[in-house]
Amino acid sequence: MPYKREDILSIQDAKQKLGWEITAFDLPKTWNLTQGEGTVVAVLDTGADLQHEDLVENLLPGKNFVNKKSSPQDDQGHGSHVTGIICASNNEKGIVGVAPKAKVIPVKVLDKSGSGDVKNVADGIKWAADQGVDFITMSLGSPSPVSIVHKAIQYAVSKGVVVWCAAGNAGQTHNIFYPAAYPETIGIGAIDEKFDRANFSCTGPDLDFLAPGVKILSTVPTNWYAILSGTSMANPFAVGIGCLLLSYKRKNNLPLALSSSKDYIDFLKNHTIPTSSFANKSFFEGFGIIDPRKMQEWLLAK
């Protein structure tokens, strides 16, 4: 799933910044309620920069399915960027993730070119599910279904794992990619700073939500930062929101069902805002843009 690299910053240049996706939704206010503590996400991607100053505090031991003799060190950048969007630490360095106290297990299923064998993806899904993670996120995809991956997702779901997937970047006339299109997953498309759907973002009746995915600053190897765009960036934003919600529920014994993708969809669809007007909103934007501000209001009312 391609993405666009727009800028690169050193850790010295990137004195802690709040990205537009953080400030636009007032996430620092939500952090007064929860920062995602107690939640665990498996990121199936190119791995993670295991020594990055903004990630190391929140990384748990992972696994490399591309080269089983090596660590899941990121040799491409995509997986580190995804990981930072979820859980970069609030440490006065670089950037801050959506859920800065969530934990991530890096699962390397894609190689240094960003490509991967479907068996490695399926094996990574099953392994992650067996680690007892709360969420699996995959910012990867194919326009065609892959049976071995679908079965692995069904296995993860049977273990109580919620699976989030990027919709794909093939453009606004294309249906979303697999695995985002499977009924067991939550499919996420992208918006820009104007809250308009990104022109690269796939759509279709299987799209669930939209989230920020244009000009997102996050972590890349080695101890650097880059601005990237893609549904690959929108998906981990949504996962981070899931971490905040699940963490708050656990800390406060909230009587809210959050054990399946349907539970999250049912909750989040009541906490969205629309994009610009389209003739067929269900095709173009799913249930709308996930809005943490509305979620925050709901939590405070409980």
Secondary structure, DSSP 8 states (H G I E B T S, - for coil): ---EEEEEEETTT-BSB--HHHHTTTHHHHTTT---TT-EEEEEES-B-TT-TTTGGGB---EESSSTTS--B-SSSHHHHHHHHHH---SSBSB--SSTT-EEEEEE-S-TTS---HHHHHHHHHHHHHTT-SEEEE---BSS--HHHHHHHHHHHHTT-EEEEE--SS-TTSB--BTTTSTTEEEEEEE-TTS-B-TT--BSTT--EEEE-SSEEEEETTTEEEEEESHHHHHHHHHHHHHHHHHHHHHHT-----SSHHHHHHHHTTSEE--S--S-HHHHHTT-EE-HHHHHHHHHH-
